[in-house]
Amino acid sequence: MKQLLPLADRPAIGHCVEGISSSGITDLVVVVGQGSDEVTAALQGLPVKIAVNRNLHSEMAESVRVGLRRIDPASTGVMVCLCDHPLISADTFRSIASVHLAEPEKILIPLYKGARGHPTLFPARLIRRVHEGMNLRQIITGADGNVRHIPVSDEGVVLDMDTMEDYRLVLEKMGGDAL
């Protein structure tokens, strides 16, 4: 499981949660798959709520649906963060959240050197469309000009760990040894 890949002193999921919580975001929900006891254990002591997606073969939208049930209903926006992007800085999370306060109706997507990255922040009213059967891409496509790309200098928004080569690159960027 890529969430548990070691990065320096802790698993990748720990780096992700640390970046988010260090930014001042306090309502963190981590969606894990059924049987993800090891991931849940890795999150012990971190400021997160755990939600379990029992559908092992579902799309990301199902995990978002599950996670939405655990967020504060007063939230004006939902930042969808991926566990395989562990190098996103707290400053990037803060920047996205700050833009959301100024433009609460916009879907916000970070842009690094012209490439779209993660996380994406959705207005709460739009993200709830997943309950109507829409996926995230459909929500973004149907947003009719309510999408804003935020230029960032944080390469972490585009560095994922989909392959072992990607993982080695992330380790290298952290200054660690590649496997």
C-alpha positions in Angstrom: 0.0 0.0 0.0 1.5 3.3 -1.1 0.0 5.1 2.0 2.5 3.1 4.1 5.6 3.5 2.0 8.3 4.8 4.3 9.5 8.4 3.8 12.1 9.4 6.3 10.8 8.8 9.7 7.2 7.8 9.0 4.8 6.5 6.3 3.7 8.6 3.4 0.2 9.1 4.9 1.8 10.7 7.9 3.6 13.3 5.8 0.3 14.1 4.0 -1.6 14.6 7.3 1.3 16.6 8.8 1.3 19.0 5.8 -2.4 19.5 6.0 -2.6 19.9 9.8 0.4 22.2 9.8 -1.5 24.6 7.5 -4.1 25.2 10.2 -6.8 23.0 8.6 -8.5 21.2 11.5 -11.3 19.1 10.1 -9.4 16.2 8.6 -11.1 13.1 7.5 -9.0 10.2 6.1 -10.9 7.6 4.1 -9.4 4.1 4.3 -10.5 0.9 2.6 -12.0 -1.9 4.4 -9.3 -4.0 6.0 -6.9 -1.1 6.1 -6.0 -1.7 9.7 -2.3 -0.9 9.1 -3.2 2.5 7.6 -5.5 3.2 10.5 -2.7 2.2 12.9 -0.3 4.6 11.1 -2.8 7.4 11.8 -3.0 6.8 15.5 -2.3 10.0 17.5 -2.8 12.2 14.4 -5.6 14.8 14.4 -7.9 13.0 11.9 -11.3 11.3 11.8 -11.3 7.9 10.1 -14.0 6.9 7.6 -14.1 3.4 6.0 -15.0 2.9 2.4 -16.3 -0.7 2.5 -16.5 -0.9 -1.4 -13.0 -2.1 -2.2 -13.4 -1.7 -6.0 -15.1 1.7 -6.0 -14.0 4.9 -7.7 -12.6 7.9 -5.8 -16.1 9.5 -5.8 -17.3 6.7 -3.4 -14.5 7.5 -1.0 -15.5 11.2 -1.2 -19.1 10.3 -0.4 -18.0 8.3 2.6 -15.7 11.1 3.8 -18.4 13.8 3.4 -20.5 12.0 6.0 -17.8 12.8 8.6 -17.0 16.4 7.9 -18.4 19.4 9.8 -21.7 20.2 8.0 -20.8 23.9 8.4 -17.7 23.5 6.2 -17.8 25.9 3.2 -15.3 23.9 1.2 -13.8 20.4 1.0 -10.2 19.9 0.0 -9.7 16.5 -1.6 -6.2 15.4 -0.9 -4.5 12.2 -2.2 -2.3 10.0 0.0 0.2 9.6 -2.8 1.2 13.3 -2.8 3.2 13.5 0.4 5.4 16.5 -0.5 2.7 19.2 -0.6 3.8 22.0 1.7 1.7 23.5 4.5 2.1 26.9 2.7 0.3 25.4 -0.4 -2.6 24.2 1.7 -2.8 27.6 3.4 -2.7 29.4 0.0 -5.6 27.3 -1.4 -7.6 27.7 1.8 -7.0 31.5 1.7 -8.2 31.8 -1.9 -11.3 29.8 -0.9 -12.1 32.4 1.8 -12.0 35.1 -0.9 -13.7 33.1 -3.6 -15.9 30.5 -1.9 -17.9 29.5 -5.0 -14.8 28.5 -7.0 -13.3 25.1 -7.5 -9.6 25.6 -6.8 -6.8 23.6 -8.5 -3.1 24.2 -8.0 -1.0 24.7 -11.1 2.7 24.0 -11.1 4.6 25.2 -14.2 1.4 24.8 -16.2 0.5 21.3 -14.9 -2.6 20.8 -12.8 -2.0 19.2 -9.5 -3.5 18.3 -6.2 -5.3 18.9 -3.9 -8.5 20.3 -5.3 -10.7 22.4 -3.1 -14.5 22.1 -3.9 -17.2 24.4 -2.6 -19.3 22.3 -0.2 -22.4 22.8 -2.3 -20.6 21.4 -5.4 -18.8 18.5 -3.8 -22.1 17.2 -2.5 -23.0 16.4 -6.1 -21.2 13.1 -5.6 -24.3 12.1 -3.8 -26.2 12.5 -7.1 -23.9 10.0 -8.7 -21.4 12.4 -10.2 -17.6 11.9 -10.1 -15.1 14.6 -9.3 -14.1 15.1 -13.0 -17.8 15.6 -13.9 -18.2 18.2 -11.1 -15.2 20.1 -12.4 -16.3 19.9 -16.0 -19.8 21.1 -15.2 -18.7 24.0 -13.0 -19.3 26.5 -15.8 -16.4 28.9 -15.3 -16.3 28.4 -11.5 -12.8 26.8 -11.7 -9.8 28.7 -10.7 -6.2 27.5 -11.2 -3.8 28.8 -8.6 -0.2 29.1 -9.7 2.1 27.6 -7.0 5.8 27.1 -6.7 5.3 23.8 -4.9 6.4 20.8 -7.1 4.7 18.6 -4.5 1.3 19.2 -6.1 2.3 17.2 -9.1 4.6 14.6 -7.5 2.7 11.4 -6.9 3.8 7.9 -6.1 1.9 5.8 -8.6 5.0 3.7 -9.5 8.2 2.7 -7.8 10.0 5.1 -10.0 7.7 7.9 -8.7 8.4 6.8 -5.2 12.1 6.9 -5.8 11.8 10.4 -7.1 9.8 11.5 -4.0 12.5 9.9 -1.8 15.2 11.8 -3.8 13.3 15.1 -3.5 13.1 14.5 0.3 16.9 13.9 0.4 16.5 10.3 1.3 18.0 7.2 -0.2 16.2 5.5 -3.1 15.4 1.8 -2.8 
